Amino acid sequence: LLSWARNQGLIEIRINDIRGRADSLEESIKLHYKIQNVQIVPVPEIAGQQVWQERVAKVAASTLNQYIESGMVLGVAWGGTINLVATNLLPRSLVGVQVVQLNGGEIVTNTSVNHAAWLVSQFANNYEGKAQLFPVPTFFDYPETKQALWRERSIQQILTLHSQADILLFTIGSPQGQLMSATYMGNYLQKSDYLEMEREGIVGDIANIMIRQDGSYENIPLNERACGPNLELFRQANKSICVVSGYNKVGGIRAALAGGYVTDLILDAPTAHKLAASIA
């Protein structure tokens, strides 16, 4: 009966860490970066980064159910971690929910990552809502092409929905590490793009928009061709939930926090300890 009720979205099962060790770390990160909530997912370091990511995704799926309500607009950024969140969603029967795609995401060579249309539809179906797709390339070949497309009425409607989102759900992209982000597995970028990222001091991306160590993203040529939204949206949203896992994401997490793009942070314990080690 418990299994049936959980699958129907009638109940949620949470495991509280009675040891309390995570509480002080959560509070330390929360106070240092002045954000609303930090949720650290207990997981042994020896379990490996794939297990860390899977557990973080499950917690994020449960947490999202606590925030989302009827009539809301949910903005979802395509990526491997959010793909895992989608596969762990707990059904809720809501009314008038719209799920809007924040950035383009075509099929990548890694079969474990689904394309953006599937991702957005998965969230919409879970909440009995409507999927609003953003059918644009992950990166344009020419900035002029993006500028022209952004003037189209159909694209303007999606951009308006972006600005109306009550909740933004995203992860941090990284071109390095064991669990390389989906954006960098899809061969969207050329060698010259990576050289540009190095010159600009890029430490990660949010919804395909590249960010520097201080969280800035302005005047980066690659962003002129990227399909992602204006990052000011993340500063203005009521809930901007960053779901992230892995040591290779620590630099990007710091940058996102420094830029003020996060209200709620969900991450695994080993990554949280790495992040906290830089707070001094």
C-alpha positions as CSV (number, residue, x, y, z in Angstrom):
1,L,0.0,0.0,0.0
2,L,2.8,2.4,0.8
3,S,4.5,1.7,-2.6
4,W,1.2,2.2,-4.4
5,A,0.5,5.5,-2.5
6,R,4.0,6.8,-3.2
7,N,3.7,6.0,-7.0
8,Q,0.3,7.8,-7.0
9,G,1.9,10.9,-5.4
10,L,-0.4,10.6,-2.3
11,I,2.5,10.3,0.1
12,E,6.1,11.2,0.3
13,I,8.8,9.4,2.2
14,R,11.7,11.4,3.7
15,I,14.7,10.2,5.7
16,N,15.8,12.7,8.3
17,D,19.5,12.6,9.3
18,I,19.2,12.5,13.1
19,R,22.9,12.9,13.4
20,G,22.5,16.6,12.7
21,R,25.9,17.0,11.1
22,A,24.5,18.3,7.8
23,D,22.4,21.0,9.6
24,S,25.4,23.1,10.6
25,L,27.0,22.8,7.1
26,E,23.7,23.8,5.5
27,E,23.4,26.8,7.7
28,S,27.0,27.8,7.1
29,I,26.5,27.8,3.3
30,K,23.1,29.4,3.6
31,L,24.4,32.3,5.7
32,H,27.6,32.8,3.8
33,Y,25.9,33.1,0.4
34,K,22.6,34.7,1.8
35,I,20.2,32.2,0.1
36,Q,16.9,30.9,1.3
37,N,17.5,27.2,1.6
38,V,20.3,24.6,1.4
39,Q,19.6,20.9,1.3
40,I,22.5,18.5,1.6
41,V,21.8,15.0,0.6
42,P,23.7,12.4,2.8
43,V,25.7,10.0,0.7
44,P,29.0,8.2,1.3
45,E,31.9,9.7,-0.7
46,I,33.0,6.1,-1.6
47,A,29.6,5.5,-3.4
48,G,30.8,7.4,-6.4
49,Q,29.6,10.5,-8.3
50,Q,26.9,8.7,-10.3
51,V,25.2,7.6,-7.0
52,W,25.6,11.1,-5.6
53,Q,23.8,12.5,-8.6
54,E,21.0,9.9,-8.5
55,R,20.3,10.6,-4.8
56,V,20.4,14.3,-5.3
57,A,17.9,14.0,-8.2
58,K,15.5,12.0,-6.0
59,V,15.5,14.6,-3.3
60,A,15.1,17.4,-5.8
61,A,12.0,15.7,-7.3
62,S,10.5,15.4,-3.8
63,T,11.4,19.0,-2.9
64,L,9.8,20.4,-6.1
65,N,6.5,18.9,-5.0
66,Q,6.6,21.0,-1.9
67,Y,6.9,24.2,-3.9
68,I,4.8,23.8,-7.0
69,E,1.1,24.7,-6.9
70,S,-1.8,25.0,-9.4
71,G,-1.6,28.0,-11.7
72,M,2.2,28.2,-11.5
73,V,4.7,28.5,-14.4
74,L,7.7,26.2,-14.0
75,G,10.8,26.9,-16.0
76,V,13.0,23.9,-16.6
77,A,16.6,24.0,-18.0
78,W,17.7,20.9,-20.0
79,G,20.6,18.9,-18.7
80,G,21.7,15.6,-17.4
81,T,21.0,16.2,-13.7
82,I,17.5,17.6,-14.4
83,N,16.9,14.6,-16.7
84,L,17.4,12.4,-13.6
85,V,15.0,14.6,-11.6
86,A,12.4,14.1,-14.3
87,T,12.7,10.3,-14.0
88,N,12.1,10.5,-10.3
89,L,9.1,12.8,-10.2
90,L,6.2,12.1,-7.9
91,P,2.8,12.6,-9.6
92,R,0.6,15.5,-8.4
93,S,-2.8,16.4,-9.8
94,L,-2.7,20.2,-10.3
95,V,-4.6,22.7,-12.4
96,G,-3.3,25.2,-14.8
97,V,0.4,24.5,-14.5
98,Q,2.6,25.5,-17.4
99,V,6.1,24.0,-17.8
100,V,8.3,26.1,-20.1
101,Q,11.6,25.0,-21.6
102,L,14.4,27.5,-20.7
103,N,17.1,26.4,-23.2
104,G,17.4,24.3,-26.3
105,G,18.6,20.8,-26.0
106,E,18.9,18.4,-29.0
107,I,19.6,14.7,-28.8
108,V,23.1,14.0,-27.6
109,T,25.5,11.1,-28.1
110,N,25.0,9.9,-24.5
111,T,21.8,7.9,-24.6
112,S,21.3,8.4,-20.8
113,V,20.3,12.0,-21.5
114,N,16.9,12.7,-23.2
115,H,16.3,15.6,-25.5
116,A,14.6,18.8,-24.1
117,A,11.1,18.1,-25.5
118,W,10.9,14.8,-23.6
119,L,12.2,16.5,-20.5
120,V,9.6,19.3,-20.5
121,S,6.8,17.0,-21.4
122,Q,7.7,14.7,-18.5
123,F,7.4,17.5,-16.0
124,A,4.1,18.8,-17.6
125,N,2.5,15.3,-17.6
126,N,3.5,14.8,-14.0
127,Y,1.6,17.8,-12.9
128,E,-1.2,17.5,-15.5
129,G,0.0,20.7,-17.0
130,K,0.9,22.1,-20.4
131,A,4.4,21.9,-22.0
132,Q,5.7,25.0,-23.6
133,L,8.6,24.0,-25.9
134,F,11.5,26.3,-27.0
135,P,12.5,24.7,-30.3
136,V,15.9,26.4,-30.9
137,P,19.4,25.1,-31.3
138,T,21.6,24.7,-28.3
139,F,24.1,27.1,-29.9
140,F,23.6,29.1,-33.0
141,D,26.4,29.3,-35.6
142,Y,25.9,33.1,-36.0
143,P,24.7,35.7,-33.5
144,E,22.7,37.3,-36.2
145,T,20.6,34.2,-36.6
146,K,19.6,34.2,-33.0
147,Q,18.8,37.9,-33.0
148,A,16.5,37.4,-36.0
149,L,14.7,34.4,-34.4
150,W,14.3,36.2,-31.1
151,R,12.2,38.8,-32.9
152,E,9.7,36.2,-34.1
153,R,6.3,36.4,-32.3
154,S,6.3,32.6,-31.4
155,I,9.7,32.9,-29.7
156,Q,8.7,36.2,-28.0
157,Q,5.7,34.3,-26.4
158,I,8.1,31.8,-24.9
159,L,10.5,34.5,-23.7
160,T,7.5,36.2,-22.0
161,L,6.7,32.9,-20.2
162,H,10.3,32.8,-19.0
163,S,9.9,36.1,-17.3
164,Q,6.6,34.9,-15.7
165,A,8.1,31.7,-14.2
166,D,7.4,31.2,-10.5
167,I,10.0,28.5,-10.2
168,L,13.2,28.0,-12.2
169,L,14.8,24.5,-12.0
170,F,18.3,24.1,-13.3
171,T,21.8,22.7,-12.7
172,I,25.3,23.8,-13.3
173,G,27.1,22.7,-16.5
174,S,30.7,21.8,-16.6
175,P,32.9,20.7,-19.5
176,Q,35.2,18.7,-17.1
177,G,35.1,15.8,-14.8
178,Q,33.8,12.2,-14.7
179,L,30.1,13.3,-15.3
180,M,30.6,15.8,-18.0
181,S,27.5,17.9,-18.7
182,A,25.2,17.1,-21.6
183,T,26.0,20.4,-23.3
184,Y,29.6,19.4,-23.8
185,M,28.9,15.8,-24.8
186,G,26.8,16.8,-27.8
187,N,29.6,18.2,-30.0
188,Y,27.9,21.6,-30.2
189,L,31.1,23.5,-29.4
190,Q,34.3,23.7,-31.5
191,K,37.9,23.9,-30.4
192,S,37.8,27.7,-30.9
193,D,34.8,27.9,-28.5
194,Y,36.8,26.1,-25.7
195,L,39.7,28.5,-26.3
196,E,37.3,31.4,-25.9
197,M,36.0,29.9,-22.7
198,E,39.5,29.6,-21.3
199,R,40.3,33.3,-22.3
200,E,37.1,34.5,-20.6
201,G,37.7,32.5,-17.4
202,I,34.5,30.4,-17.8
203,V,33.9,28.1,-14.8
204,G,30.5,26.7,-15.9
205,D,27.2,27.5,-17.4
206,I,23.6,28.0,-16.4
207,A,21.1,26.9,-19.1
208,N,23.9,27.2,-21.7
209,I,24.8,30.7,-20.6
210,M,28.5,30.8,-19.7
211,I,29.5,32.4,-16.3
212,R,32.8,33.6,-14.9
213,Q,34.2,33.0,-11.4
214,D,32.5,36.1,-10.1
215,G,29.1,35.1,-11.6
216,S,29.3,37.6,-14.5
217,Y,28.1,36.6,-18.0
218,E,28.1,39.9,-19.9
219,N,30.3,40.5,-22.9
220,I,31.1,36.8,-23.5
221,P,30.9,36.3,-27.3
222,L,29.8,32.6,-26.9
223,N,26.7,33.8,-25.0
224,E,25.7,35.8,-28.1
225,R,25.1,32.5,-29.8
226,A,23.7,30.5,-26.8
227,C,20.0,29.7,-26.6
228,G,19.7,30.2,-22.8
229,P,17.7,32.9,-21.1
230,N,18.9,36.2,-19.6
231,L,20.3,35.2,-16.3
232,E,18.6,38.2,-14.7
233,L,15.5,35.9,-14.6
234,F,17.2,33.8,-12.0
235,R,17.8,36.8,-9.8
236,Q,14.2,37.8,-10.0
237,A,12.4,34.5,-9.6
238,N,10.6,33.6,-6.4
239,K,12.3,30.2,-6.5
240,S,15.5,29.5,-8.4
241,I,16.4,25.9,-7.5
242,C,19.9,24.7,-8.3
243,V,20.2,20.9,-8.3
244,V,23.9,19.9,-8.6
245,S,26.3,17.1,-7.8
246,G,30.0,16.4,-8.3
247,Y,33.4,17.9,-7.6
248,N,33.7,19.2,-11.1
249,K,30.7,21.5,-10.4
250,V,32.2,23.3,-7.4
251,G,33.6,26.2,-9.3
252,G,30.4,26.7,-11.2
253,I,28.3,26.5,-8.0
254,R,30.5,29.2,-6.4
255,A,30.0,31.4,-9.5
256,A,26.2,30.9,-9.5
257,L,26.0,31.8,-5.8
258,A,28.2,34.8,-6.3
259,G,26.0,36.0,-9.1
260,G,22.9,35.7,-7.0
261,Y,21.2,33.2,-9.4
262,V,20.2,30.7,-6.6
263,T,17.5,30.8,-3.9
264,D,17.6,27.1,-3.1
265,L,20.6,24.8,-3.4
266,I,20.3,21.0,-3.4
267,L,23.6,19.1,-3.5
268,D,25.3,15.9,-2.2
269,A,27.3,15.9,1.0
270,P,30.8,15.4,-0.5
271,T,30.3,18.3,-2.9
272,A,28.9,20.4,-0.1
273,H,32.1,19.8,1.9
274,K,34.2,20.9,-1.0
275,L,32.1,24.0,-1.4
276,A,32.3,24.8,2.3
277,A,36.1,24.3,2.3
278,S,36.4,27.4,0.1
279,I,34.4,29.6,2.6
280,A,37.0,31.3,4.8
